[in-house]
Amino acid sequence: MHWLNNPKVRFLKMWRVGSVQTGGAAGHIPVWRVESFMSSAIYVLGFVAKGTLPENLKIDGLETGHSVVQREFTGITAVVSQVPLTYFVGEEAETRLNDIEWVAPRALNHQRAIEKIISLSPILPAQFGVLFSSFENLEKFVSGNHSAILEFLELTADKKEWGVRAYWDHARAKERLEAKDFTKRLSQIAQLSDGIRYFKEKQLKAEIDRKVTDQLKKVLVDVSKQLSDLSFDARKRKIIKADSGQDGYELVANWTFLLPDDRFDEFLSVLNDFNKRNSAEGIYLQNSGPWPPYSFVPDLIWDYT
């Protein structure tokens, strides 16, 4: 999957000293006490429970060839790397952050680092672009969110995030419904005079459209409940109209599920059974993952300056 189509990779659109506007769920993220004389910042990849990672952890941080550093606090370890402050703050930052050739390798490094860490330990993953000006301010943040971070790490142990998208071909679904339920009525209407036939065809097409839409809603509600029942938690995600599936298909549902590892086979069985029953009717499900649990990170308190 191309990094730009990965729902877990979001790059920053706008920076200003004091706060940061991201494309992810975090919204505005403070850049802690950024001063003009500073030349570097602490880039945060995520937080793990203290003692869960090897001391000699060798994982690239934001930059290839520059390993992450573990900074321990009470019960919690922050996984960080040091980066030039000018990467994200300053006159050239906005241009740089809109340059895909610059962003792509660093966004991939961020994602890969978190995926390597989660293979060793539960992690509260940070969105791309979370900066602190000092370990002192990072410690204040950890202290202020201590209970929330530890609770999240405990809740997400042995669980992964899985994305599921539903794609629908309206024309195909309508054609199948007409063939199954409306062939006789369409044939009868064809025998009518022009004026009456036009009116009746218009009525029937509106009825078919309503029924097709109602059927879509029903199967989506049913399958989302089945998947949610298997999951610890679930979220609806934004539907991006530009995101299409196979030719003629549009994205009509976008979910993410926090799934216990031991329920994955049942989860996959529900998806496969759904596609076997419904793909001929113009609808199918596509899953992605496993991902670190980005979508389930709790709201954290940022303002400790």
Secondary structure, 3 states (H helix, E strand, C coil): CCHHHCCCCCCCCEEECCEEECCCCCCEECCCCCCCCCCEEEEEEEEEECCCCCCCCCCECCCCCCECEEEECCCEEEEEEEEEHHHCCCCCHHHHHCCHHHHHHHHHHHHHHHHHHHCCCCCEECCCCCEECCHHHHHHHHHHCHHHHHHHHHHCCCEEEEEEEEEECHHHHHHHHHHHHHHHHHHHHCCCCHHHHHHHHHHHHHHHHHHHHHHHHHHHHHHHHHHHHHCCEEEECCCCCCCECCCCCEEEEEEEEEEEHHHHHHHHHHHHHHHHHHHHHCEEEEEEEEECCHHHCCCCCCCCC
